[in-house]
Amino acid sequence: MSTVETIKEETIDAAMVEQVCAIASAREASAVPANKVRVAVAMSGGVDSSTTALLLQREGYDVVGVTGWLIKSGSRCCDTGMVDAARVCEQLGIEHHAVDLRELFKSQIIDQFHESYARARTPLPCSLCNTLIKWGALLNYGKKLLHAKYMATGHYARVIETENGPRLGRALDRTKDQSYVLWGITMEQLRSTLLPLGEYTKEQIRAIAVENELASANRPDSQDLCFIPKGTTTQTYLSNFLVEAPGAIIHTITGDVLGEHKGTHNYTIGQRKGLGIAASEPLYVTSLDPELRVVFAGPKEALLRTELTASAMNWLMDDMPDGPFDALAKIRYNSEAVPARVIPLADKRVRVTFSDPQPAITPGQVLGIFDLDDTYILGGGWID
């Protein structure tokens, strides 16, 4: 029985999502067919994960769709997305399972998002979600309950087998490469991962979906955080959870008081617009002090730094570095990986020094370390 068969109306509400999850969770996973390898595909209902399921099915895998129910109500990813995933699975003739991860997602992703801003750190929740939800809860569900050997997602990256073991490689389409946000995958998890979209461009994937008339073929890409209501800014959203704590905006070089702010959580390093102050030159947020409730602002050159430290490092290689080495380092999703010296420290920390000063290094964002050929991501951690 398919979950989509229970859906008779076009209007999707919380009750319908509840129904989809209840039915999907209650169904038993069928036995893995002889001579086939089972793959659990994490399906969001988008075109990428839907086409991933199609491609793997074509390759002869026994494909099972798995969708995490992440938000209690009113979420774009967990209403239309869950139903679209069920519809695609119906089209492909494969099982679809919905997993109730709402409490885990709230405590580990949403609450952490609030806490990071309260501590003047700019979080990257999608990266954390990949580590804890997709390659955590969903991978465990797929392997233990669905008897899947692998988990696959619609991320644009590649698992490349080398003489030194598997590596997490950049996608062939560098404009869509997502290896940076997958830094938290462990080597054990990497060995259980398939990433077929790394060999394609986005245009090719969209064309395959349209050609096969997948239900999600024309669904637009999601650009925003799934738990922030559409049309709501991050600052407006945070105002519902964080107490307003006004303080001074101080010039980072002269020490002059330039104005007042309504809370350091409204700002991030490198921000120029929305400071609400008048100055003879463009000013940028250079640092934040939530304890003193101070926002420091200065000229563009005041954003430049040559060094950072990062913690909670995860290395994506079996031959772990035992001393300083040269690599390429990336400090935000849309930045280039640039030459740097990486110095491993105790307690899963590193110090990185850059050949050229980098602008707006931001606590809470991800440090991605790539090889000198910019082919593989070697590891990553949280910028302190």
C-alpha positions, 0 to 999 in steps of 0.5 A: 500500500502506498502512502499517497493512496491515502491522500485525496485532497490537494490541500495539505495540512498538519492532519494530512502530514500526520496521516502520511507519517502514521501510515508510512511508519506502520508499514513493515519494510519488505525483505531485500530481494535476492541479488540486490543491494538495498539503498535508503534514499533520504527524500525531501520531496525536491527534484534532487533527491527524487532523481537520486532515487530514480537513478539508483533504481535504474542502476539496479539497486533496491531503493527505499525512500525515507523522509524525516518529519522535522517540524511540528506544523507549518513547515514548507519542507514537512508538508508539501515535501513529505507528500511529494516524496510519497508521490515520487515513491508511488511513481517509482513503485518503491516503499516510502517511510516517514520517520518522526524526528521532530523532537530531535530536530527541535533540540539539536537544530532549532534550539542550537540555532537560537543559542548560537545567535545568543552567543554572537555566533552565526550558525550553519544549521543545514550543515548540522542537520546533515551530520545529525539528522541525515547521516545520523538518525536517517542513516541509522533508521535505514540500516537497522530497520530497513536493512539498507547497506547504503544511504543516498542523498541528493547532494552534489558531491562524490564518493571517490575510491582511492588507494588510500580509501574512500574520499569525499570529493567535490562535484563535477559541477563546481557551481553546485558543489556541496561537499563543504556542508558534508564535512561532518560525515565520519569515515564509517558513514562515508563507506555507507554513502552513495552520492550519484548527483556528483556526476551531473549538472543541475540542468541535467538532473532537472531534465531527467526529472522532467523527462520521467515526469516525476511529481517533483520535476518542476518544484523550485529549489529551496533557498531558505531555512526550513523552520523560518516561516516564508517571508520572515527575516532571521532577525524577526524570527529570532525576536520571538525567542531571544530577549532584546538586549540593547547596547552600543555600536562602537567604532573598532578603531577609534573607540567612538560610540556610533549609535545603539543596537537592539541586540547583538543577535541581529548582527553578523560579522561582515554585515554592512546594511542595517546598522542604523548609523551615519558615517562618512565611510562604509562601515561593517560589523567587525566583531560582537561581544554579547556579554558587554552587549557591544557591536563593533563596526569599522572600515572594510580593511578591519575585517581582514584576518590571517588566522583562525582556530576551529574546534570539533574537527572531523577528518575525512581520511584514514591517514590522519595528519600528525603535524602541520600541513599545507592545504586549501581552506574555505571559511563560508559556503560561497567563498573560494578555498584558498592556500593555508597552513593547517596546524592540528592541536589537542582536543580536536582543534586546529589553527589555520594561518592564511597566505593572504588575509581573509575577510569576515571570518565568522565564529559559528561558521564551518572551516572546510579543509581541502587538498591542494588540488581542490579535489577532496574535502579532507576535514572540517570543524566549527570556527571559533 
